């Protein structure tokens, strides 16, 4: 079994063997889809579980204000690779899917632990300053061809282009 992710950050993971579990108490009709994510870090396999809740609660604020949590999470499942329309019995389609997990440290009952705060479909990753410097060094070493100016037309960003977590 893989060791747990120990540091906050953004991780490109592979989902392995997702499963459903009850999320309510005393027979409440609430469930969560558990998405075990695995990534290789420094030659060792690390894992962390993400939980997508399917509950009748509405988001109070943010981009999804007024939307049901279950509806937003069903949309996330489709973005991760499940077929449309969303069918919860087809969750195995996510086995082997790639996802971006935003992991943060939280304190719960006096103990600190890592928790997946957001689950996003993989996409263009934001570059760290170190990675920008590495790429720039390659481009500006004198061997890179000089780029010619290109006339561009500004276009407004679409919702799909925004990296806004759920």
Secondary structure as UniProt FT lines:
FT   STRAND          3..4
FT   STRAND          9..15
FT   STRAND          19..22
FT   TURN            26..27
FT   STRAND          31..41
FT   TURN            42..43
FT   STRAND          44..54
FT   TURN            63..66
FT   HELIX           69..80
FT   HELIX           88..94
FT   TURN            95..96
FT   STRAND          98..108
FT   TURN            109..110
FT   STRAND          111..121
FT   HELIX           129..139
FT   TURN            159..161
//
